[in-house]
Amino acid sequence: AHIIGFKDYAHLDIDGEMAQTPEKVAAFLSELVTRCEQKVAQEVEHIKAHLPQHIKLTHNQFKPWDRGFIENAYKKQYLALNETKIANYFPLEHTLDKLLEIYEQFFGVTFKKEPVAGLWHPEVELLKVYKNQEFIGTVLLDLFPRAHKYSHACQVGIVPAVRKANTLHPSVIVVIANFPKPTSTCPALLKRCDVITFFHEFGHALHSLLGITELASFSGAHVKTDFVEMPSQMLEQWMWDPQILKMVSKHYKTGEPLSDELIEAIEKVKNFNEGDHIQGQLFYSFFSLELFKAGSPESDVLWQELHKKLRPHIALYPESKGYAAFGHLMGYGAKYYAYLWSKVYALDLFAAIKKVGLLNTKMGERYSNDVLAPGGSQEPLILLQNFLGRAPNSDAFFKDLGV
């Protein structure tokens, strides 16, 4: 970084992004910290007042390994939401078929399942994708866990979508997940978080499919890092809409969709502990940013300093090396803030789309043409302004957060 004139790696890493400078990123993150502070404090005190009977705090702090259990117990007791029972409404085969139908209606594309052999595993499925009767790409679905497989979820672009001299070279994309396998007595059942994950990763896939450019380096999701998560995070929002939940759900035994009561419970849980979740993302974002600045303290020290500042309600143990499991540092460097940055835009666009209709094909066509089709060939801010007809803002983000 110094050799080519930058103060440190953080400045080099962010120079080509929407944010442009670490200082601008720090200001963005600091505003979120301030705006979320009161909500987080209220959430923490509320949870402390409703702890499961056998859970004990340590110096008035949560033990980190208790957090998931505490949240699930609260959902069951006070929000009438049992995620395991909800999964009965999302058998994998039906759910994926309905998700593809939603994409077909909104984006004006067609998916055709084709038999395939000779790939790396027999469970991999193949989808051919068409738009206006033109073949635009292939999506390979590798959805079940197995030994030595990547254990998270992601979208991988294999061949970029390129059009040269009116000739389209279709894309090839892999969507990887680790959803539960069917058993002899029960189909594969997806938890809501699994369905949201599929929406997220397929948002990347649709970007790769529809972002057809002349240069491969600009194709699809080859965009600025602090914009790349916008399409995926926006599609996640579909899974909070009552109409979409009715469409996608079907109890694997009764065939009934989610009841109005269950959907109401799902809506109530949307902002449950969301302030705390955002604060957790802020903690990781600040760590990612500060670690690559000149004069940054050692990882151990920085981790503990930021934890005390941003996560004071969660106990931190001296032997904790949480940063060693922070995998995004490898690919994102100083840019983990990109998730929050792009979510602000995602919610702004989602609010605009929802006003017209989440299944409105004309709106989907506009979104495809104005935002996805240019890939990385135009500045993201210009794409957003073209679609919205105004400068993007954070109003929808904070309204969704309830602050």
Order of alpha helices (4+ residues) and beta strands (2+ residues): alpha-alpha-alpha-alpha-alpha-beta-beta-beta-beta-beta-beta-beta-alpha-alpha-alpha-alpha-alpha-alpha-alpha-alpha-alpha-alpha-alpha-alpha
